[in-house]
Amino acid sequence: MLIKISSINVSYGPVKALKGVSLEAASGEIITLIGSNGSGKSTTLMTVSGILRPDSGDVIFDGFSIAGLPAHKIVDMGISQVPEGRRIFSGMTLHENLLMGGFSADASALKQRLEKVYELFPVFKERRLQLGGTLSGGEQQMLAIARALMSGPRLLLLDEPSLGLSPVMAQKIFKVIKEINSEGVTVLLVEQNAMAALSLCTRGYVLEGGRVKLYGPGRDLINNDDVRKAYLGE
Amino acid sequence: MSGTGSIISRVRHNQFSKTFFISLWVSLLLLPFAGPRIAVIFFGVVFFFVLLVRLIKKTASAEPVSIISSRIRSMSGSIYSGRYSGFMLLIAAVASAAAPFALTSYYLDILIMACIYMLLALGLNVIVGYTGLLHLGFAGSYAIGAYTYALLNTHFGINFWLCLPVSALASSAAGLLLAIPALRLRGDYLAIVTLGFGEIIRIVLNNWDSVTKGPNGISGIAAPSIAGISLGNLHLYYYVVLAIILIALFVIKRVEVSRTGRAWMAIREDEIAASSMGINITRYKIYAFVFGSLWAGVAGQLFAAKMQFVSPESFTFMESVFILCMVILGGLGNTYGVLFGAFIIAIMPEALRGIDSYRMLIVGIGLVALMIFRPQGITGGARRCR
């Protein structure tokens, strides 16, 4: 297992957001977390990326416990997060945004990754001097993903990448995620668009009220009656 | 945008009333001080100029330049970048090198003070401009530099050059002490804590009679000298200050484009995103406080050596605000802009001495007008457009 989260409890002050969530991902998988608002999807991601600290439980990445480590150390270990709402550096150029993504990388690795990212997103190469804030929502999301790839992650955390995007753009984003995954990056994806996410993933987890309610291969979840009723609108 | 005709009509529709109200506001502000006649004249003059400026701006932006390239140009810098940068630099270099020969000692005195303020503004710009941490107690760091030199020099006779790194370090250390509690705070709360820091320093200096001689201040501070030749003479001292500014500028510019500089800007733009990029936010904020305060220490020592006297009243809260104004006026995060802003604000009270009682009013109006028309500062802050 590349990452193994074992019964973590996370709270925001007195509010318990996660009540013993466990999940795991093998190398090369796409894992999807779905669930309604407030079910703890984003909280799970933020705990993995080190922005939040679990009260108890453990997160094991590649054999090391990373629960409670500061975010910047976790990035160095090979986990990169695309935060919810994109959060690109709007006053910096596209190129500078990418450089920021590779903040901890040395010069040669940086150059290599830049080339790779420009290969994956050819449109960025010609627009590298454009300010991040002048991009459209979809492009910003692409940039946020590209930026996250700049740290050379083994595990990519994506928090609602299709948020606020047109269906066409969302499809493009999912395609990109698939492409990134096919190059060996494990993906942990949080999505509201349950149908798209479940058909993309190898396995999915359904969260409800801070607990894992269901999990299994994406296909099975799509065909599960409860899931269909609650998240696929049938 | 199409032709000039439509531009002018646009200006009429959109800008006319706005211009009118701005002029009205300025003249109403003047009314109680200057009487109705001058207020009316002012109304006319301000109205005319504001309209003119707005027209020029509109026409200029209608030039058939590609939007992106013009945007990049206006973002990536200022009047200092691009084709004219070499030329501008040359003029600045010649002008600043020749200044002592052309100026009387009165103006030279003002110029030296302006240079000290430039150094302060450069330092504060690291904290406020690059990293986006609002610091309202920068005069505290400035005071520490000044008093370090004043005390070490008068008690132990340590000379200027030996003491310079000590003052810088003392200020940096104070910056570090301030950074530790301040790191947990943001925005308004940080502003209050830094304000408290500045006041604490001033009050300690004011009350610690046995060491600082309280409000009486410390006098008889030595000017720097090289090989037995005193540089206390204004002409020579000016070159000392100038040299130190150039060094500061060089160092700060290098740091700005370094990895550390990029980390600061990322923190300014978005802290959460910055930390998910692998930036140790705590560490880089501390760096900003320490590195920014360092220059305040140097400026403080330069001030003490110039005045040969220090007292707490030179380091009030107003002084902190003054330095902050320079940074904001010049353009947050734009190194050259900040120098320019510091220069303007530092000389303004003296330059306007002719109109005596109105001068602070004019300075105030100028600041307000600037914030209305160019909220990003004269040179349009570094890349920041939100």
HADDOCK unambig.tbl for C-alpha pairs under 7 A between the chains (distance, minus, plus):
assign (segid A and resid 71 and name CA) (segid B and resid 275 and name CA) 6.05 0.50 0.50
assign (segid A and resid 71 and name CA) (segid B and resid 276 and name CA) 6.16 0.50 0.50
assign (segid A and resid 71 and name CA) (segid B and resid 278 and name CA) 6.55 0.50 0.50
assign (segid A and resid 72 and name CA) (segid B and resid 275 and name CA) 5.85 0.50 0.50
assign (segid A and resid 72 and name CA) (segid B and resid 276 and name CA) 6.48 0.50 0.50
assign (segid A and resid 72 and name CA) (segid B and resid 277 and name CA) 6.98 0.50 0.50
assign (segid A and resid 72 and name CA) (segid B and resid 278 and name CA) 3.73 0.50 0.50
assign (segid A and resid 72 and name CA) (segid B and resid 279 and name CA) 5.36 0.50 0.50
assign (segid A and resid 72 and name CA) (segid B and resid 280 and name CA) 5.52 0.50 0.50
assign (segid A and resid 73 and name CA) (segid B and resid 278 and name CA) 6.72 0.50 0.50
assign (segid A and resid 75 and name CA) (segid B and resid 276 and name CA) 6.84 0.50 0.50
assign (segid A and resid 75 and name CA) (segid B and resid 277 and name CA) 6.88 0.50 0.50
assign (segid A and resid 75 and name CA) (segid B and resid 278 and name CA) 5.14 0.50 0.50
assign (segid A and resid 76 and name CA) (segid B and resid 278 and name CA) 6.57 0.50 0.50
assign (segid A and resid 80 and name CA) (segid B and resid 276 and name CA) 6.97 0.50 0.50
assign (segid A and resid 81 and name CA) (segid B and resid 276 and name CA) 6.20 0.50 0.50
assign (segid A and resid 87 and name CA) (segid B and resid 273 and name CA) 5.91 0.50 0.50
assign (segid A and resid 89 and name CA) (segid B and resid 266 and name CA) 6.87 0.50 0.50
assign (segid A and resid 89 and name CA) (segid B and resid 269 and name CA) 5.83 0.50 0.50
assign (segid A and resid 89 and name CA) (segid B and resid 270 and name CA) 6.74 0.50 0.50
assign (segid A and resid 91 and name CA) (segid B and resid 383 and name CA) 5.44 0.50 0.50
assign (segid A and resid 91 and name CA) (segid B and resid 384 and name CA) 5.03 0.50 0.50
assign (segid A and resid 91 and name CA) (segid B and resid 385 and name CA) 6.22 0.50 0.50
assign (segid A and resid 92 and name CA) (segid B and resid 383 and name CA) 6.63 0.50 0.50
assign (segid A and resid 100 and name CA) (segid B and resid 277 and name CA) 6.54 0.50 0.50
assign (segid A and resid 101 and name CA) (segid B and resid 277 and name CA) 5.18 0.50 0.50
assign (segid A and resid 103 and name CA) (segid B and resid 277 and name CA) 6.50 0.50 0.50
assign (segid A and resid 103 and name CA) (segid B and resid 278 and name CA) 6.52 0.50 0.50
assign (segid A and resid 104 and name CA) (segid B and resid 278 and name CA) 6.50 0.50 0.50
